[in-house]
């Protein structure tokens, strides 16, 4: 079992991620976030939101998923948002043409065979373009005038609101607009757990600038974004900057921040110099002047845009894989001493991202310990996501919380009855220390 399979297994066992509609056999490329998964995803998004919008010159927005169809004509998605698709004449499987060399053949009789070999044998149809946007209809009539699309990216909702945000917030260049939201792409093939799915969340920020300052801000945001991943615990050696040589039609420069997934380097965030392409196109298609008047230079111009576009689901997956570790350790006794070796699986998530900040245990279910532990749990719950557990041996409770990524476990024991102290055990070092029960809130605030 490779690390991806182990993480997928842990994700289901501990309630991070479930296959969507599992009782009906699942739906390919669709996933549900469980109790711990929704907390981790929320914490990732909150960390991103805080990094982006807790500053003077970036505003937030939440644009509609459904937009006027002309938005997607202006952006080029109706015409250009396609992948080349081919079909295997023998097994009827469909593939993106540019992934044939790495894709597995769809015929189970040829297990392990690459689709590229089938192509050389002439088993594929000619490539044809397949538009990745989900199309639906607005209202009761299904005709061409009612066509709308589920947005394939969140960026366009920002561009069409540039003037609204600028005027209502009274921002001056340079300034940004940030958004977190769902996007939908009808991928030909979904794969690699959460990496490529048809429904996903994006964390995007569009930074509007004077065209003469584009290189400076491009470099700034490239460094800022890779440092953010490092800040929240991803090993720098597992991150790579991939510079695009072949650029999209709208871009002057583009780099990907890649993570070392088990299947290879994969993009978790893109930083793009989109020039004035998007604002200019929306100005042309809408007939509305979208420009900026510079008070200092007395010039009017269409701003350039530096985009940072991160996948929330891909970031979630990267944080899980980065945190996952198996190790052989000496078994922990009740007093913190070590006994025979045993295996431990642990998620070394950054405390700010961890779904549960602390777990509270009564050592035994008698002598008033459960009551004290319950009271402490309720006190901590006012500030933190915490968990109460009184089931099984303390060592087993530690292991369960290690797999959940919980940074601290707090135990109420017989000494608590005498001196009001509790044991706090650190997830990563497994070191235990005693503090007064009234200091636990301050302890967690300092650590998290």
C-alpha positions in Angstrom: 0.0 0.0 0.0 1.6 3.3 -1.1 1.3 6.5 0.9 -1.7 7.8 -1.1 -3.7 4.6 -0.4 -2.7 4.9 3.3 -3.8 8.5 3.5 -7.1 7.7 1.7 -7.7 4.9 4.1 -7.0 7.1 7.1 -9.1 9.9 5.6 -12.1 7.6 5.6 -11.4 5.9 8.9 -11.0 9.2 10.8 -13.7 11.2 9.0 -11.7 13.5 6.8 -13.0 12.5 3.3 -15.6 10.0 2.1 -16.5 8.9 -1.5 -19.5 10.9 -2.5 -22.8 8.9 -2.7 -20.9 5.8 -1.4 -24.0 3.8 -0.6 -24.9 4.0 -4.3 -21.5 2.9 -5.4 -20.0 6.4 -5.4 -19.7 9.0 -8.1 -16.4 9.2 -10.0 -14.3 12.3 -9.1 -16.7 13.5 -6.4 -15.8 13.5 -2.7 -17.5 14.5 0.6 -15.7 16.1 3.5 -16.4 14.4 6.8 -16.4 15.9 10.4 -12.6 16.3 10.5 -12.2 17.1 6.9 -14.6 20.0 6.9 -12.7 21.5 9.9 -9.3 21.1 8.2 -10.6 22.6 5.0 -12.2 25.4 6.9 -8.9 26.1 8.7 -6.9 26.1 5.4 -9.4 28.6 3.9 -9.3 30.7 7.0 -5.5 30.8 7.1 -5.5 31.8 3.4 -8.2 34.4 4.0 -6.4 35.9 6.9 -3.1 36.0 4.9 -4.8 37.8 2.0 -7.4 40.1 3.4 -6.0 41.1 6.8 -4.1 43.9 5.1 -5.0 47.4 4.0 -5.1 46.9 0.2 -7.0 43.7 -0.4 -10.8 43.4 -0.3 -13.0 40.3 -0.2 -15.9 39.3 -2.4 -18.3 36.4 -2.9 -19.5 36.3 -6.5 -22.4 34.2 -7.8 -21.6 30.8 -9.3 -24.1 31.5 -12.2 -23.1 34.5 -14.3 -24.3 36.1 -17.5 -23.2 33.9 -20.4 -21.4 36.8 -22.1 -18.9 36.7 -19.2 -17.6 33.4 -20.5 -17.6 34.6 -24.1 -15.5 37.6 -23.1 -13.1 35.5 -21.1 -12.6 33.1 -23.9 -13.9 30.1 -22.1 -16.8 29.4 -24.5 -14.3 29.2 -27.4 -11.0 28.1 -25.8 -11.7 26.2 -22.5 -11.3 22.8 -24.1 -9.2 19.6 -23.8 -8.3 17.4 -26.7 -10.3 14.1 -26.3 -9.8 10.7 -27.9 -11.7 7.4 -27.6 -10.3 3.9 -27.7 -12.2 2.0 -30.4 -11.6 -1.3 -28.6 -12.4 -0.7 -24.9 -14.5 2.6 -25.4 -12.5 4.4 -22.7 -12.0 8.2 -23.1 -8.7 10.0 -22.5 -7.2 13.4 -22.8 -4.9 13.2 -25.7 -2.0 14.9 -23.9 -2.1 12.3 -21.1 -2.0 9.1 -23.2 1.6 8.2 -22.4 1.0 8.1 -18.7 -2.7 6.9 -18.6 -3.6 3.2 -18.0 -5.3 1.3 -20.8 -9.1 1.0 -20.1 -9.1 -2.7 -21.0 -8.8 -4.8 -17.9 -7.3 -7.6 -19.9 -4.2 -5.4 -20.5 -3.6 -4.4 -16.8 -0.5 -2.2 -16.5 -0.5 -1.4 -20.2 -0.1 2.3 -21.1 -2.7 3.9 -23.4 0.1 5.4 -25.5 0.9 1.9 -26.7 -2.7 1.4 -27.9 -2.4 4.7 -29.7 0.7 3.4 -31.7 -1.4 0.4 -32.7 -4.0 2.7 -34.2 -6.8 2.0 -31.7 -7.8 5.6 -31.0 -10.2 8.0 -32.8 -9.0 11.4 -34.1 -8.7 14.0 -31.3 -11.6 16.4 -30.9 -12.0 19.4 -28.6 -14.2 18.9 -25.6 -15.4 22.0 -23.7 -14.9 21.6 -19.9 -17.7 23.9 -18.8 -20.9 22.5 -17.3 -23.9 23.9 -19.2 -27.4 24.3 -17.9 -30.4 26.4 -18.4 -31.8 29.3 -16.4 -35.6 29.1 -15.9 -38.2 26.8 -17.3 -37.2 26.8 -21.0 -34.3 24.9 -22.4 -33.4 27.0 -25.3 -30.2 28.8 -26.4 -31.3 32.1 -24.8 -31.5 30.4 -21.4 -28.0 28.8 -21.4 -25.8 29.5 -18.4 -22.7 27.8 -17.2 -21.4 26.6 -13.8 -18.3 28.8 -13.4 -15.1 27.0 -14.3 -13.1 29.5 -12.2 -13.8 32.2 -9.7 -11.6 34.9 -11.2 -14.2 36.3 -13.7 -16.5 37.2 -10.8 -13.8 39.4 -9.5 -13.0 41.1 -12.9 -16.7 42.0 -13.6 -16.9 43.6 -10.1 -13.6 45.6 -10.3 -15.4 48.9 -10.6 -17.9 48.1 -7.9 -15.2 47.1 -5.4 -12.9 50.0 -6.3 -15.7 52.6 -5.9 -17.3 51.2 -2.8 -14.1 50.5 -0.9 -12.3 53.7 -2.3 -9.2 51.7 -3.0 -6.3 53.0 -5.0 -3.8 51.0 -7.0 -2.2 48.7 -6.2 -5.0 46.7 -4.6 -6.4 43.3 -4.7 -9.7 41.4 -4.5 -9.9 38.0 -2.9 -12.4 35.2 -3.2 -12.9 31.6 -2.1 -15.6 29.6 -3.9 -16.7 26.6 -5.8 -15.7 26.0 -9.4 -16.7 23.2 -11.8 -14.9 21.6 -14.7 -16.2 18.6 -16.6 -12.9 16.8 -16.7 -12.5 14.0 -19.2 -10.6 12.0 -16.6 -10.5 12.5 -12.8 -7.7 11.0 -10.9 -5.4 11.0 -7.9 -7.9 11.4 -5.1 -8.7 15.1 -4.5 -6.1 16.3 -7.1 -8.3 16.3 -10.2 -12.0 16.5 -9.6 -15.0 18.0 -11.3 -16.2 20.1 -8.3 -13.6 21.9 -6.3 -12.9 25.1 -4.4 -10.5 27.8 -5.4 -8.8 30.4 -3.3 -8.0 33.3 -5.7 -6.7 36.8 -5.4 -6.5 39.3 -8.3 -4.0 42.1 -7.7 -4.6 45.2 -9.8 -1.5 47.3 -10.6 0.1 49.9 -12.7 1.3 48.1 -15.9 4.9 49.5 -15.3 5.1 47.6 -12.0 4.0 44.1 -13.1 7.4 42.4 -12.8 7.9 43.7 -9.2 4.5 42.5 -8.0 4.8 39.2 -9.9 8.0 38.4 -7.9 6.4 39.6 -4.7 3.4 37.3 -4.9 5.4 34.4 -6.0 7.6 34.6 -2.9 4.6 35.4 -0.6 2.6 32.4 -1.7 5.4 29.8 -1.4 6.3 31.2 2.0 2.6 30.7 3.1 2.8 27.0 2.5 6.1 26.8 4.4 4.6 28.8 7.2 1.9 26.2 7.7 4.2 23.3 7.8 4.9 22.1 4.3 8.6 21.1 4.0 10.3 23.4 1.5 12.0 20.5 -0.1 8.5 19.2 -1.1 7.8 22.5 -3.0 9.0 23.4 -6.4 8.6 26.5 -8.6 7.7 25.5 -12.2 8.2 28.3 -14.7 5.8 28.1 -17.7 7.5 28.3 -21.1 4.3 27.9 -23.0 1.8 30.5 -21.8 -1.9 30.8 -21.9 -3.4 33.4 -24.3 -3.9 35.9 -21.5 -0.6 35.6 -19.7 2.7 37.5 -19.9 4.3 35.2 -17.2 3.2 32.2 -15.2 4.6 29.9 -12.5 3.2 27.0 -10.6 3.9 26.2 -7.0 4.1 22.4 -7.1 4.0 19.8 -4.3 5.8 16.5 -4.4 2.8 14.2 -4.6 3.4 10.4 -4.6 2.5 10.4 -8.3 5.0 13.3 -9.1 5.1 17.0 -9.0 1.6 18.6 -9.1 0.4 22.2 -9.1 -1.3 23.4 -5.9 -1.2 27.1 -6.8 -0.5 29.3 -9.9 0.8 32.8 -10.0 0.0 34.6 -13.3 0.7 37.9 -14.9 -2.6 38.2 -16.8 -1.8 41.7 -18.1 -4.9 43.8 -19.0 -6.5 41.0 -21.0 -9.5 40.2 -18.8 -10.5 43.8 -18.0 -10.0 44.8 -21.6 -12.2 42.0 -22.9 -15.0 42.7 -20.4 -14.9 46.3 -21.3 -15.2 45.4 -25.0 -18.0 42.9 -24.5 -20.0 44.9 -22.0 -19.6 48.3 -23.5 -18.6 49.6 -20.0 -15.3 51.5 -19.6 -13.2 49.5 -17.1 -10.2 51.7 -16.4 -8.4 53.5 -13.6 -7.5 57.2 -13.2 -4.2 57.7 -11.5 -4.4 60.8 -9.3 -0.6 61.2 -9.2 0.2 60.8 -12.9 -3.2 62.1 -14.2 -3.3 59.1 -16.5 -6.1 56.8 -17.4 -5.3 53.2 -18.1 -6.5 49.6 -17.8 -4.7 48.0 -14.8 -2.6 44.8 -15.2 -3.5 41.9 -13.0 -1.3 39.6 -11.0 -3.3 36.5 -10.1 -2.7 34.0 -7.3 -4.9 31.0 -7.8 -4.7 28.1 -5.2 -6.8 25.0 -5.1 -8.3 24.5 -1.6 -8.8 20.8 -2.2 -5.3 20.3 -3.6 -3.9 22.3 -0.7 -5.9 20.2 1.7 -4.4 17.0 0.1 -0.9 18.4 0.2 -1.2 19.3 3.9 -2.5 15.8 4.6 0.3 14.0 2.7 3.0 16.3 4.1 1.8 15.6 7.7 1.4 11.9 7.4 4.1 9.8 9.1 4.5 6.3 10.4 7.1 5.6 13.0 8.2 2.9 15.5 8.1 4.2 19.1 8.4 3.0 22.6 4.9 2.4 24.1 3.8 5.1 26.5 2.9 4.1 30.0 0.5 6.1 32.1 3.3 8.0 33.9 4.9 9.0 30.6 7.7 6.3 30.7 8.3 4.1 27.7 7.8 0.3 27.3 8.0 -2.0 24.3 8.1 -0.6 20.7 4.9 -0.2 18.7 3.9 1.5 15.4 2.4 5.0 15.5 0.7 6.8 12.7 0.6 10.5 13.2 -0.6 13.6 11.2 1.9 16.4 12.1 -0.5 19.1 11.0 0.3 22.7 11.9 -1.7 23.5 15.1 -3.6 26.3 13.3 -4.8 23.8 10.7 -5.5 20.9 13.0 -9.3 20.0 13.0 -9.2 19.4 16.8 -7.0 21.6 18.9 -7.0 19.5 22.1 -8.6 16.2 23.3 -9.5 15.9 27.0 -9.4 12.5 28.8 -10.4 11.4 32.3 -7.8 8.8 33.2 -10.5 6.5 34.6 -14.3 6.8 34.8 -14.6 7.3 38.5 -13.5 9.4 41.5 -14.9 12.6 40.0 -12.4 12.6 37.1 -15.1 12.5 34.3 -16.9 15.4 35.8 -13.7 17.5 35.9 -12.8 16.5 32.4 -16.3 17.4 31.1 -16.1 20.8 32.8 -12.7 21.5 31.3 -14.0 20.5 27.9 -16.9 22.9 28.1 -14.5 25.7 29.2 -12.1 25.1 26.3 -14.9 24.8 23.8 -15.7 28.5 24.2 -12.4 29.2 22.3 -11.3 26.0 20.6 -12.6 22.9 18.7 -11.9 20.2 21.3 -12.9 16.6 21.8 -13.8 14.6 24.9 -12.9 10.9 25.0 -13.3 8.5 27.9 -13.2 5.2 26.0 -10.4 2.7 26.2 -6.8 2.9 27.6 -5.1 6.3 27.5 -2.5 5.0 25.1 -5.1 4.0 22.6 -6.8 7.4 23.0 -3.5 9.0 22.2 -3.1 6.9 19.0 -6.6 7.9 17.8 -5.8 11.6 18.3 -2.4 11.2 16.7 -4.2 10.0 13.5 -6.6 12.9 13.7 -3.7 15.4 13.9 -4.7 16.7 17.4 -1.7 18.6 18.7 -2.4 18.3 22.4 -4.1 15.7 24.7 -5.0 16.8 28.2 -5.5 14.1 30.9 -7.3 14.5 34.2 -5.9 12.0 36.7 -5.6 11.4 40.4 -3.1 14.2 40.9 -5.8 16.6 39.5 -8.0 15.8 42.5 -5.2 16.8 44.8 -3.5 19.9 43.2 -5.7 20.9 40.2 -3.0 20.1 37.7 -3.5 18.2 34.5 -1.1 16.4 32.1 -0.7 17.9 28.6 0.9 15.7 26.1 2.5 17.1 22.9 1.6 15.2 19.7 4.9 15.5 17.9 7.4 15.0 20.8 5.0 13.0 23.0 6.5 14.9 25.9 4.2 15.4 28.8 4.1 18.3 31.2 1.8 19.3 34.1 0.2 22.6 34.4 -2.6 24.1 36.5 -6.0 23.4 35.1 -6.8 27.1 35.0 -3.8 27.7 32.7 -4.9 25.4 30.0 -6.8 28.0 28.0 -3.7 30.3 28.0 -1.4 27.4 27.1 -3.4 26.5 24.0 -3.7 30.2 22.9 0.1 30.5 23.1 0.7 27.3 21.2 -2.0 27.6 18.5 
